[in-house]
Amino acid sequence: MNPKEYLTNKMFCPIPWTGFQYIGSTGNVLNCIRSQRPIGNLHNNSIHEILAENIETKQNMLDSKPGLGCNVCYDLEKDKKSYDIISDRVFYLKELKGTPLTTYDDIKNFDLTTVDIRWSNSCNFGCTYCGPEYSSTLAKEFKIKQINPPKERVEELKKFVFDNAHKLKHVYLAGGEPLLMKENEELLKLLLKVNPNVNLRVNTNLSKTGTPVFDLICQFKNVHWIISIDELDKQFEFVRYGSKWDDFVDNLTKIKQTEHKVSFNMLYHLLNFRSLFECVDWLKSQGWHDNSFIIGPILGPDWHDVRHLPDVRLNEIKEILETRIQDSKYLLKESYQSLLNHISEPFTKNLENSLKEFDIRFSKRKTNSIKEVFPELYE
Protein backbone atom coordinates (compact mmCIF):
# COMPACT_ATOMS: atom_id res chain seq x y z
CA MET A 1 0.00 0.00 0.00
CA ASN A 2 1.29 3.46 -0.87
CA PRO A 3 0.49 6.75 0.92
CA LYS A 4 -2.09 7.76 -1.69
CA GLU A 5 -3.99 4.49 -1.36
CA TYR A 6 -3.91 4.84 2.44
CA LEU A 7 -5.84 8.11 2.20
CA THR A 8 -8.00 7.62 -0.89
CA ASN A 9 -9.37 4.10 -0.35
CA LYS A 10 -12.63 5.04 1.40
CA MET A 11 -13.23 1.44 2.47
CA PHE A 12 -9.85 1.03 4.17
CA CYS A 13 -9.29 1.20 7.93
CA PRO A 14 -6.00 0.31 9.69
CA ILE A 15 -7.68 -1.24 12.73
CA PRO A 16 -8.06 -4.87 11.50
CA TRP A 17 -4.25 -4.99 11.10
CA THR A 18 -3.36 -3.09 14.28
CA GLY A 19 -5.92 -3.42 17.06
CA PHE A 20 -9.11 -4.82 18.53
CA GLN A 21 -11.85 -4.21 21.05
CA TYR A 22 -12.55 -6.63 23.88
CA ILE A 23 -15.82 -6.64 25.83
CA GLY A 24 -15.13 -8.66 28.93
CA SER A 25 -18.74 -9.08 30.03
CA THR A 26 -19.59 -11.02 26.86
CA GLY A 27 -16.20 -12.29 25.70
CA ASN A 28 -16.76 -10.66 22.32
CA VAL A 29 -13.80 -9.40 20.31
CA LEU A 30 -14.50 -6.80 17.63
CA ASN A 31 -12.39 -4.74 15.28
CA CYS A 32 -13.42 -1.54 17.08
CA ILE A 33 -16.14 0.28 19.00
CA ARG A 34 -18.08 1.14 15.82
CA SER A 35 -18.14 -2.40 14.49
CA GLN A 36 -21.52 -4.09 14.27
CA ARG A 37 -20.04 -7.58 14.01
CA PRO A 38 -17.83 -9.55 16.43
CA ILE A 39 -14.81 -11.22 14.86
CA GLY A 40 -14.75 -13.86 17.60
CA ASN A 41 -15.39 -14.66 21.23
CA LEU A 42 -13.02 -15.77 24.01
CA HIS A 43 -15.60 -18.35 25.05
CA ASN A 44 -14.79 -20.21 21.84
CA ASN A 45 -11.24 -19.26 20.79
CA SER A 46 -8.05 -17.62 22.02
CA ILE A 47 -7.24 -14.01 21.09
CA HIS A 48 -4.48 -15.25 18.79
CA GLU A 49 -6.85 -17.59 16.93
CA ILE A 50 -9.46 -14.85 16.60
CA LEU A 51 -7.03 -12.31 15.16
CA ALA A 52 -5.48 -14.86 12.79
CA GLU A 53 -8.89 -15.71 11.34
CA ASN A 54 -9.91 -12.06 10.83
CA ILE A 55 -9.00 -11.98 7.14
CA GLU A 56 -12.24 -11.40 5.21
CA THR A 57 -12.62 -7.77 6.24
CA LYS A 58 -8.95 -7.13 5.46
CA GLN A 59 -9.28 -8.57 1.97
CA ASN A 60 -12.48 -6.60 1.35
CA MET A 61 -10.75 -3.37 2.33
CA LEU A 62 -7.74 -4.04 0.12
CA ASP A 63 -10.19 -4.67 -2.73
CA SER A 64 -11.94 -1.34 -1.98
CA LYS A 65 -15.00 -3.17 -0.66
CA PRO A 66 -16.78 -2.50 2.66
CA GLY A 67 -15.40 -4.13 5.78
CA LEU A 68 -17.81 -6.49 7.53
CA GLY A 69 -19.81 -4.61 10.16
CA CYS A 70 -18.13 -1.29 9.31
CA ASN A 71 -21.23 0.48 7.98
CA VAL A 72 -21.43 2.96 10.88
CA CYS A 73 -18.24 4.73 9.82
CA TYR A 74 -19.12 4.57 6.15
CA ASP A 75 -22.51 6.13 6.88
CA LEU A 76 -20.93 8.92 8.92
CA GLU A 77 -18.57 9.72 6.05
CA LYS A 78 -21.21 9.64 3.34
CA ASP A 79 -21.04 12.67 1.03
CA LYS A 80 -18.23 14.21 3.12
CA LYS A 81 -15.01 15.45 1.52
CA SER A 82 -13.10 16.89 4.47
CA TYR A 83 -11.34 14.88 7.19
CA ASP A 84 -13.14 16.74 10.00
CA ILE A 85 -15.57 13.84 10.35
CA ILE A 86 -16.98 11.98 13.36
CA SER A 87 -15.72 8.63 12.15
CA ASP A 88 -13.44 6.17 13.91
CA ARG A 89 -12.04 5.09 10.55
CA VAL A 90 -10.79 8.62 9.84
CA PHE A 91 -9.66 9.01 13.46
CA TYR A 92 -7.43 5.92 13.25
CA LEU A 93 -6.09 6.88 9.82
CA LYS A 94 -4.67 9.95 11.56
CA GLU A 95 -3.77 8.27 14.86
CA LEU A 96 -1.85 5.38 13.27
CA LYS A 97 -0.32 7.23 10.33
CA GLY A 98 3.21 6.33 11.47
CA THR A 99 2.58 2.59 11.09
CA PRO A 100 4.69 1.13 8.21
CA LEU A 101 2.39 0.88 5.19
CA THR A 102 3.79 -2.57 4.40
CA THR A 103 1.81 -3.78 7.43
CA TYR A 104 -1.33 -3.58 5.29
CA ASP A 105 0.03 -5.45 2.28
CA ASP A 106 -0.82 -8.91 3.64
CA ILE A 107 -4.11 -10.02 5.18
CA LYS A 108 -2.14 -12.33 7.51
CA ASN A 109 -0.25 -9.43 9.08
CA PHE A 110 -1.11 -8.12 12.54
CA ASP A 111 0.91 -5.68 14.64
CA LEU A 112 -0.77 -4.61 17.89
CA THR A 113 -0.52 -0.84 18.23
CA THR A 114 -3.95 0.10 19.61
CA VAL A 115 -6.40 -1.53 22.00
CA ASP A 116 -9.87 -0.90 23.39
CA ILE A 117 -10.09 -3.09 26.48
CA ARG A 118 -13.29 -3.23 28.54
CA TRP A 119 -12.23 -5.70 31.18
CA SER A 120 -15.70 -6.01 32.71
CA ASN A 121 -19.11 -4.35 32.91
CA SER A 122 -18.25 -2.82 36.29
CA CYS A 123 -20.19 0.45 36.49
CA ASN A 124 -21.90 2.48 39.20
CA PHE A 125 -24.55 3.86 36.81
CA GLY A 126 -27.64 2.33 35.20
CA CYS A 127 -28.15 4.66 32.24
CA THR A 128 -31.56 4.49 30.59
CA TYR A 129 -30.27 3.42 27.19
CA CYS A 130 -27.46 1.15 28.37
CA GLY A 131 -27.54 -2.63 28.81
CA PRO A 132 -26.27 -5.21 31.31
CA GLU A 133 -23.27 -6.08 29.12
CA TYR A 134 -21.91 -2.58 29.84
CA SER A 135 -23.30 -1.98 33.33
CA SER A 136 -23.05 -4.20 36.39
CA THR A 137 -25.72 -1.98 37.97
CA LEU A 138 -28.17 -2.92 35.22
CA ALA A 139 -27.11 -6.57 35.32
CA LYS A 140 -28.02 -6.61 38.99
CA GLU A 141 -31.28 -4.74 38.36
CA PHE A 142 -32.26 -7.15 35.57
CA LYS A 143 -31.02 -10.16 37.60
CA ILE A 144 -28.66 -11.25 34.81
CA LYS A 145 -25.76 -13.43 35.84
CA GLN A 146 -22.58 -12.82 33.89
CA ILE A 147 -20.79 -15.87 32.49
CA ASN A 148 -17.13 -14.96 32.11
CA PRO A 149 -14.88 -16.40 29.40
CA PRO A 150 -12.39 -19.09 30.51
CA LYS A 151 -9.85 -17.56 32.87
CA GLU A 152 -6.87 -18.88 30.91
CA ARG A 153 -8.06 -17.13 27.72
CA VAL A 154 -8.56 -13.84 29.52
CA GLU A 155 -5.06 -14.14 31.02
CA GLU A 156 -3.68 -14.91 27.55
CA LEU A 157 -5.32 -11.76 26.16
CA LYS A 158 -4.01 -9.72 29.08
CA LYS A 159 -0.48 -11.05 28.56
CA PHE A 160 -0.69 -10.28 24.83
CA VAL A 161 -1.63 -6.65 25.55
CA PHE A 162 0.88 -6.21 28.36
CA ASP A 163 3.72 -7.78 26.33
CA ASN A 164 3.06 -5.20 23.60
CA ALA A 165 2.54 -2.26 25.97
CA HIS A 166 5.88 -0.72 25.01
CA LYS A 167 4.82 -0.19 21.37
CA LEU A 168 1.19 0.79 21.78
CA LYS A 169 0.41 4.11 20.13
CA HIS A 170 -3.15 4.39 21.36
CA VAL A 171 -5.08 2.94 24.31
CA TYR A 172 -8.82 3.43 24.69
CA LEU A 173 -10.23 2.88 28.19
CA ALA A 174 -13.99 2.52 28.43
CA GLY A 175 -16.45 0.28 30.15
CA GLY A 176 -18.46 -0.05 32.20
CA GLU A 177 -16.71 2.74 34.02
CA PRO A 178 -12.94 2.62 33.38
CA LEU A 179 -11.99 4.73 36.41
CA LEU A 180 -13.28 1.92 38.66
CA MET A 181 -11.50 -1.04 37.03
CA LYS A 182 -8.49 -2.49 38.86
CA GLU A 183 -7.12 -3.99 35.63
CA ASN A 184 -6.73 -0.46 34.25
CA GLU A 185 -4.65 0.45 37.27
CA GLU A 186 -2.26 -2.40 36.48
CA LEU A 187 -2.07 -1.49 32.78
CA LEU A 188 -1.49 2.20 33.44
CA LYS A 189 1.33 1.49 35.91
CA LEU A 190 3.04 -0.58 33.24
CA LEU A 191 2.54 2.08 30.56
CA LEU A 192 4.05 4.75 32.80
CA LYS A 193 7.21 2.63 32.98
CA VAL A 194 7.55 1.45 29.39
CA ASN A 195 5.45 3.83 27.27
CA PRO A 196 4.64 7.11 29.08
CA ASN A 197 4.02 9.01 25.82
CA VAL A 198 1.23 6.71 24.65
CA ASN A 199 -2.00 8.41 23.59
CA LEU A 200 -4.79 7.64 26.07
CA ARG A 201 -8.49 8.06 25.39
CA VAL A 202 -10.71 7.66 28.44
CA ASN A 203 -14.48 7.35 28.02
CA THR A 204 -15.92 8.06 31.46
CA ASN A 205 -19.10 9.05 33.26
CA LEU A 206 -16.82 11.22 35.45
CA SER A 207 -18.58 10.21 38.64
CA LYS A 208 -15.43 9.27 40.59
CA THR A 209 -12.16 11.18 40.42
CA GLY A 210 -10.74 9.96 43.74
CA THR A 211 -9.58 6.62 42.34
CA PRO A 212 -6.10 5.17 41.68
CA VAL A 213 -6.95 4.95 37.97
CA PHE A 214 -7.79 8.66 37.80
CA ASP A 215 -4.58 9.58 39.62
CA LEU A 216 -2.51 7.45 37.23
CA ILE A 217 -4.15 8.95 34.14
CA CYS A 218 -3.30 12.44 35.38
CA GLN A 219 0.39 11.47 35.25
CA PHE A 220 0.25 11.01 31.47
CA LYS A 221 0.74 13.89 29.06
CA ASN A 222 -1.26 12.74 26.02
CA VAL A 223 -4.75 12.21 27.40
CA HIS A 224 -8.10 12.72 25.71
CA TRP A 225 -11.05 12.64 28.11
CA ILE A 226 -14.35 11.64 26.50
CA ILE A 227 -17.04 12.56 28.99
CA SER A 228 -20.58 11.23 28.82
CA ILE A 229 -23.29 13.83 29.28
CA ASP A 230 -26.59 14.34 27.44
CA GLU A 231 -28.72 16.44 29.79
CA LEU A 232 -28.54 18.77 32.80
CA ASP A 233 -29.44 18.58 36.48
CA LYS A 234 -32.47 16.35 37.29
CA GLN A 235 -32.70 15.03 33.75
CA PHE A 236 -29.02 14.12 33.89
CA GLU A 237 -29.62 12.21 37.13
CA PHE A 238 -32.61 10.40 35.64
CA VAL A 239 -30.90 9.29 32.42
CA ARG A 240 -27.65 8.48 34.23
CA TYR A 241 -29.31 6.61 37.07
CA GLY A 242 -27.03 6.63 40.11
CA SER A 243 -25.41 9.96 39.28
CA LYS A 244 -25.36 13.26 41.16
CA TRP A 245 -25.31 16.42 39.07
CA ASP A 246 -23.35 18.47 41.61
CA ASP A 247 -20.62 15.81 41.75
CA PHE A 248 -20.37 15.82 37.97
CA VAL A 249 -19.97 19.61 37.88
CA ASP A 250 -17.24 19.46 40.54
CA ASN A 251 -15.38 16.71 38.69
CA LEU A 252 -15.66 18.56 35.39
CA THR A 253 -13.95 21.52 37.07
CA LYS A 254 -11.07 19.20 38.06
CA ILE A 255 -10.71 17.97 34.48
CA LYS A 256 -10.72 21.53 33.18
CA GLN A 257 -7.73 22.31 35.38
CA THR A 258 -5.61 19.74 33.56
CA GLU A 259 -3.99 20.41 30.20
CA HIS A 260 -5.66 17.37 28.68
CA LYS A 261 -7.97 17.35 25.69
CA VAL A 262 -11.68 17.04 26.50
CA SER A 263 -14.64 15.94 24.37
CA PHE A 264 -18.26 15.35 25.29
CA ASN A 265 -19.84 12.12 24.12
CA MET A 266 -23.55 12.85 23.72
CA LEU A 267 -26.43 10.66 22.57
CA TYR A 268 -29.64 12.08 21.11
CA HIS A 269 -32.84 10.20 21.95
CA LEU A 270 -36.50 10.49 22.88
CA LEU A 271 -35.93 11.78 26.39
CA ASN A 272 -33.59 14.65 25.47
CA PHE A 273 -35.09 15.67 22.13
CA ARG A 274 -35.10 19.28 23.38
CA SER A 275 -32.83 19.29 26.43
CA LEU A 276 -29.76 18.09 24.54
CA PHE A 277 -29.53 21.52 22.95
CA GLU A 278 -29.75 23.17 26.38
CA CYS A 279 -26.92 20.89 27.53
CA VAL A 280 -24.72 21.93 24.60
CA ASP A 281 -25.41 25.59 25.29
CA TRP A 282 -24.55 25.19 28.97
CA LEU A 283 -21.25 23.48 28.17
CA LYS A 284 -20.37 26.21 25.69
CA SER A 285 -21.17 28.81 28.36
CA GLN A 286 -18.55 27.06 30.53
CA GLY A 287 -15.92 27.72 27.88
CA TRP A 288 -15.95 24.54 25.80
CA HIS A 289 -15.60 25.11 22.05
CA ASP A 290 -17.35 23.64 19.00
CA ASN A 291 -14.70 20.98 18.50
CA SER A 292 -15.45 19.48 21.94
CA PHE A 293 -18.72 17.84 20.95
CA ILE A 294 -19.32 14.38 19.53
CA ILE A 295 -23.08 13.88 19.23
CA GLY A 296 -24.85 10.98 17.60
CA PRO A 297 -28.36 9.57 17.42
CA ILE A 298 -29.03 6.58 19.61
CA LEU A 299 -29.20 3.39 17.56
CA GLY A 300 -30.53 1.08 20.25
CA PRO A 301 -32.63 0.14 22.05
CA ASP A 302 -35.14 0.99 19.33
CA TRP A 303 -37.71 2.44 21.70
CA HIS A 304 -35.30 5.28 22.56
CA ASP A 305 -35.14 6.45 18.94
CA VAL A 306 -36.15 10.11 18.60
CA ARG A 307 -37.91 9.33 15.32
CA HIS A 308 -40.85 7.91 17.28
CA LEU A 309 -41.91 11.53 17.89
CA PRO A 310 -44.85 12.89 15.88
CA ASP A 311 -43.92 14.57 12.61
CA VAL A 312 -44.87 17.97 13.96
CA ARG A 313 -42.20 17.63 16.66
CA LEU A 314 -39.61 16.26 14.24
CA ASN A 315 -40.20 19.18 11.91
CA GLU A 316 -39.55 21.54 14.82
CA ILE A 317 -36.31 19.70 15.55
CA LYS A 318 -35.28 19.90 11.90
CA GLU A 319 -35.67 23.68 12.00
CA ILE A 320 -33.60 23.86 15.18
CA LEU A 321 -30.87 21.70 13.67
CA GLU A 322 -30.77 23.62 10.40
CA THR A 323 -30.27 26.86 12.32
CA ARG A 324 -27.60 25.36 14.57
CA ILE A 325 -25.75 23.88 11.59
CA GLN A 326 -25.44 27.37 10.17
CA ASP A 327 -24.25 28.79 13.50
CA SER A 328 -21.74 26.03 14.38
CA LYS A 329 -18.31 24.87 13.31
CA TYR A 330 -16.11 21.78 13.28
CA LEU A 331 -17.31 18.62 15.07
CA LEU A 332 -20.39 20.29 16.52
CA LYS A 333 -21.54 21.24 13.03
CA GLU A 334 -20.87 17.68 11.83
CA SER A 335 -22.78 16.32 14.83
CA TYR A 336 -25.84 18.43 14.13
CA GLN A 337 -25.74 17.34 10.50
CA SER A 338 -25.63 13.67 11.51
CA LEU A 339 -28.69 14.21 13.72
CA LEU A 340 -30.53 15.92 10.87
CA ASN A 341 -29.68 13.06 8.53
CA HIS A 342 -30.92 10.55 11.10
CA ILE A 343 -34.32 12.08 11.76
CA SER A 344 -34.86 12.55 8.02
CA GLU A 345 -34.58 8.82 7.33
CA PRO A 346 -37.77 6.70 6.96
CA PHE A 347 -38.88 5.06 10.19
CA THR A 348 -41.85 3.12 11.54
CA LYS A 349 -43.17 5.08 14.54
CA ASN A 350 -44.59 3.58 17.70
CA LEU A 351 -44.42 6.23 20.40
CA GLU A 352 -47.05 4.44 22.47
CA ASN A 353 -44.81 1.38 22.75
CA SER A 354 -41.81 3.55 23.69
CA LEU A 355 -43.74 5.20 26.53
CA LYS A 356 -44.87 1.76 27.68
CA GLU A 357 -41.27 0.51 27.69
CA PHE A 358 -40.16 3.56 29.68
CA ASP A 359 -42.87 2.92 32.28
CA ILE A 360 -41.93 -0.76 32.61
CA ARG A 361 -38.21 -0.10 32.94
CA PHE A 362 -38.24 2.89 35.27
CA SER A 363 -41.33 2.37 37.46
CA LYS A 364 -39.39 0.40 40.10
CA ARG A 365 -36.57 2.92 40.46
CA LYS A 366 -36.43 5.16 43.47
CA THR A 367 -36.52 8.41 41.56
CA ASN A 368 -38.94 11.02 40.30
CA SER A 369 -41.35 9.73 37.68
CA ILE A 370 -40.42 10.11 34.04
CA LYS A 371 -43.47 12.34 33.52
CA GLU A 372 -42.17 14.76 36.15
CA VAL A 373 -38.65 14.89 34.75
CA PHE A 374 -39.52 14.90 31.03
CA PRO A 375 -42.99 16.52 30.84
CA GLU A 376 -42.42 17.68 27.24
CA LEU A 377 -42.44 14.04 26.10
CA TYR A 378 -46.05 13.73 27.28
CA GLU A 379 -47.34 17.00 25.86
N, C-alpha and C positions, 0 to 999 in steps of 0.2 A: 504493500500500500504506500502511495506517495502522499505528500502533504495536501495536494489538491483533492485527492480522493477522500482523505480524512475529513475534509470540510464540506465537500460538495455532495457526498453520498448521503441523502436525507434519510435513508433507512439504517445507516450505520450508527452503532453505539459502542464505545469501548468496554462497557461493563462486562459482557459475557466472557471477555478475555482477561479481565483484571479484578473482578470482585464478585460479591454475592451478598444477599440478605438472608439472615437466619431468624426465624420466629420460634423462639424456644417453647412457647406454650403449645404449639402444634407440631413442631419438628419440621415444618416446611422450610425449604431452601428455594429462594427465588433469585432472579438476576438482580432485581432492585426493588425499591419501595413502590414504584409505579407499575410494576409487572402485574398482569392479571392471571398469570399462570405459573405455578410452582415448577421448578425443574427437577425436584426430587424431595424426599423426606427422610430424615434421620431414623425414623422408625423402620425404614426398609433398606437403606443403603448408607454407607459411610460418606463423608463429605468429599473424599477423593473420588469415589465412584460416581457421585452425583455430578461433580464438575467435569469429569472425563467424558461423561455421556451427554453433556450439554453442547451438542455440535450442530443441531438442526438450525437453531436461531443464528448461530455464527455463519453458517453457509448461506442462509437467506440474506443476511446483511451484506456479505461479500458479493452476492449476486444482485444487490440493490432491490431486495425484496423485504417486506416487513418481518421484523423479528416476532416470534410467537409471544403473544400476550403484551406486546409493546404499543398497543393502539392508543393508550392514554397520552403518551408523549407525541405521537404522530398527530393526534387530534389537536393538541395544544399548539402545535407548530403550523397547523393548516393555514395556508394563505399568508404566512408571515415570511418576511424577507430579512429582517434584522436578527441579531443574535441576542437581543434583549427580550428573551422569551421565558415563560415559566415552564420549563421543560427540563426534566432530569437528564435527558439525552444531551441537550446543549450544555447543561451545567457540567457534565462529566467530560464532554469534549474539551472544555476549557480547563477543568481541574486536572485532567490526566494528559495534558498536551505534551508533557516531557517524556512520556512512555515511548520507547523505541517503536517506530511504525512497523518494523518487522514482526513485532509481537502478533499483529493482526493478519499476517500472511497465511497462517495455518490454523485450521479449525481445531487442531489438537493442542494448540498452545494455551497455557494459562499461567499468568504471573500475578500473584496476589499483591495489589497495591491499594485497594480500598475495600472496606468492610462496613456493613450495616448489621450490627449484632444486637438482637433483642433477646437477652438471655432468658427472660421469663415475662410473664404478664403482671408482675408485681407493680401495683399502682394504688394510690390512695384515693383516686377519684372514680366515679361511676358516671361518666359523661353520657348524655342522652342518646347520642348517635354511635357510641362505641359498642364493642362486644366483649364477651368473656375471654376471647383469645388475646386481647390487649389490656384487660383490666381484671386483676384479681378481686377487686371490689365487686364487679359485676358477676364474676364467676361464683362468688359466694352468694350474692343476691339471687342468682338464677339456679343455685344449687347444682353447679356443674363441676364435676371432679376432673381435674387435669391429669391426663396420662402422659407422663414425660417420655421422651425417646430414651433408648438404652443408654445407661450412664457412660459406658465405654465409648459410644459414638459421640456423645457430647464432649467428653474429655479429648477425643481425637480432634474434633473441630477446634476446641479451645487451644490445643497444642499447635495446630496448624496456624492459627491466627497469631499466637504468641511467638512462634518461631519466626514469623515473618514481620514482627512488629517493627523491626529496625528499618524496613524499606517501605512501610505503608506511607502513602502520600495523603490519604484521606480516611478518616474514621468518623462514622455517623453513629451517634448514640441516641437511641430512642427507646420506646417501650410499648406498653407499660410506662413507668416513670423512671428514666435513666438515673436520676440523682439519688434514687433509693436502692440501686442494685449493687450488691457487694462485688459482683464480678467486674463491674466497671471500675471499681476502686483498684482492683488488682491489675487490670489492663492499663489504667492511667499511670500507676506507679512504674510499671515497666516502660511505658512510652516516655516518661520523664527521664529515664536513664538512657534509653537507646535511641530515642527519636523525638526529642523535645520540640522540634520545629514542624511536626506533623500538623496538618490542617484538621481541626476538630469541628464537627457540626453536632450540636446538642439540641434535640427536640424535646422540650420540657413543658410541663404545666406550671412550673415556677412556684410550686407551693412550699417547697422546702429548700432553703439555702444554707441551713446549718448542718450540712452533711459532709462526710469525708470526700465524697465524689465532687461536690461543689467546690470544696477547698482545693482539690487537686486540679480541677479544670481551670481555676483562676491562676494557676501557676504556668499555664501555657500561654504563648503569645498569639498563636493563630487560631482563634476561636470564633465560631459563628453560632450565636444563640438563636434558635428558632422557637419562639414562644407562642404557645397556644392560647388564643383569646378570640372570642367571637361576639361577646356582648359585654355589658357593663353591670356592675352592682348586683342587684337581686336576680336579674336575668342571668348574669354570669354564674352566680351561685347555683341557680336551678339547672342550667345546662351542664355545668361542671360540678355535678353533685359531689359534695364533700369539700368543696372549696370555700374560702373566705375572701371576699373582695378586698378588704383592708390589708390582708396579708399579701395578696398579689401585688397591690400598689406599692407596699413597702419593699417587696423583693424586686420589683421592676426598678425602683430607685437604686438599689444595690447594683443591679446589672448596668444601669446607665453610668455608674461611676467607674466602670471598667473601660478599657480602651477596645473592647471586643466589638465585633460586628453583631448587629441585632436585626432579626426579621420577625414578623408576626405571621404565624400560620393560622389562617382564618377560613372557616367553612361556612358556606351560605346555605341556609335550609329554611324550612317552614317556620320555625320558631323565631328566627332573627331576620325575617324578610324585610323589616324596616330598621330594626335596632343595630344591625351590622354597620349601617352607614353612620349611625351615631357613635359607634365604637371607633370606627376609622377617624372620625372627626376629633374625638377625644384624644386619641393617640397622637394625632398631628398637632393638637394644641399643646401636647407635652414635649414637642420638639422633634418628633420622628418624621422623617422625610418620605417622599413618595416611593423611594426604592426600598422601603422597609416592609412592604406589604406583599404577601403571597396569599391570594384569596382564590378559592375554588368552590364550585358547587358540590354539594354532598352527593355522592354516587350510591350510597347505601347506608342504612336500610332504605328501601324504596319509599316508605311512608314518611320519610323526612324531606322528600324532594319538594322544593319550592314550587314546582310546576303544578302541584295539586291545587294551588290557589285559583280562584275564579279568574277568568280572563280580564275582568275589569281591574283587578289588583295587579295582575301581571303587566298590563298595559301601563299602569302607574309606575311600576318598577322599571319598565323599559325606558320611560321618559327620564326617570332619575338617573339611570345608568348612562343614557346618551349624554346627559348634561355633565355628569361626572367624568366621562371619557374625555370630553372636550377640555375639562378643567384640570386634568391630571397628567402626570408624566410617568415614564419608566415602568416599573413593575406594577404599580398601582393602576396605571392606565391599562396595561395588559390584563390585569386581574378583572377589572370592570368589563373589559371586552369579552373575556371568557365567560363571565356571568351572563352577559347579554346573549351570547351565542347559545348558552345552555337553555335559558328560558324561552328562546325562540324556536327550539327544536320541538317536533311533534311529541305528544305525550298523552297517555290515557289517564285522566284525572279520577281521583277517588278521595276527595277531601274527607268525606264522612268516615271512611275506613282509617285514615290517618289520625283523626281525632279520637277514634275508638282505640287505636293502638296506643296513643299517648295516655289515655285514661287508664288502660290496663297496666301499662308499664310503670306509671308514676303514682298511682293511687295509694300504694303501700308505703311510699317514702314519707319520712317525717320532714315535710317542707310545705311551703305555701302551695296552694293548688295551681295548676297550670293556667287556669282561667284568671287567677289573680295576677300572675306574673306576666302573662302574655295575653292581655285582654283583646288586643287588636286582631288576634287570630280568630276570635269568636264574634267579631263584629257582624 
